[in-house]
């Protein structure tokens, strides 16, 4: 059974995937701030999730934090599953 939240997350994830793959080379990672902005998620909410140990795996290159797209997708799917289990 698909909920409105699931449909909204699916739509947003498709937009993220489309935006990230529109070049000649596929992207495997992206800056976490770009992913958060594309999802229209408040940065403070995302930071609270990370601080509580419920965020995706992050690695740093230079001054930026990056997330592997497969980790980002798994995190989103986990959050969606947590919402439907309640």
N, C-alpha and C positions, 0 to 999 in steps of 0.2 A: 504494500500500500504506500503510495507516494504522497507525502504531505507537501504543503506549500513551501515549507522550509527546504525540503529536499529538492523541489523543483527550482527554487531560487538559487540554492547552492550549485546545482547542476548547471544552470544558466550562467552563473558567474564563473564557475570553473571552466566552462567552454569558452567564455570570453577571454579568460586568462590564457588558456592553452592556445587560442587563436592568436592573441597578441604576442605571445612568446615564441611562436613558431612561424611567424610571417616572413622570416628572412631566408637566405639560402642555406644557412647552417642551422641545424636544430639546436635549441638551447637546453642544457641539462640542469642549469642552476640559474638563479636570479637573486638580486638583492632582496632581502626580506622586506624592506620598506616599499618596494615596488609591488610585491605580492600582496601586502597588507592594504595598500592604496587601491589596487585593482579590485580587491574583494570588498572595498568600502567598509572595512573593519576599523573601528577606532583604535589608534595606535596604543592607547593606554590599556585597552582590553587585551590586545595581543601581548603587550609587555607583562601584564598581570598573569596571563596564561603561561608565558615563558618562565616567569619568576617562581610560579608554583610547580614547575617541572612538567607542565602539560603542553609545551610548545613543540614544534618540529625541531629536528636536529639542525644546528646552525654551525657554519664554519666561517672563518674570517680570512679575507684577502685584503691586505692593506688596512684601510680603516673601515671597510664595509663588511657587513655580515651577509652571508649568502645562505640560501637553502636549496638543496637539490630538489628539483621539481617532483621527483617520485616521493620524497619525504613530505613535501608540502601537500601533495595529493593524499597520501596516507593519513596525515594529520587531519585534513579536512574530512575525510571519510570517517575517521575515528570520532571527530566532534559531532558529525551528523548522526553516527550510531549512538553516541552518548545521549543525544537529544531524544531519539526515538525510544530508547530504553527506559526513560523516566516515566 
